[in-house]
């Protein structure tokens, strides 16, 4: 059964400008492993975290670093969930799709319970 669906889109140039003008934003939003990625990939990961929060009903107390976007050996994205986000997901299956093209990054998240 689908518990929630979330989608988010990010203008990559605007996101890049936000990172440049706001000291500490990169560190606040992303784990050390994510920070090494190009801006378009960071924008997609930000969209993924926002989409996950929406799919969960935007519960309070979620921490940005508790949802890390990682790639499988095949290249498929998924979340590595920790602490606050793991508790909010509470064993549900989380599906993630990312894209970035034409200056826009997007993410769709589906939270599914058995």
Secondary structure, DSSP 8 states (H G I E B T S, - for coil): -EEEEEEEEEEHHHHHHHHHHSTTHHHHHS-HHHHTS-HHHHHHHHHHHHHHHHHTT--TT--GGGEEEEE-TTS-EEEEE-HHHHHHHTT-EEEEEEEEETTEEEEEEEEE--
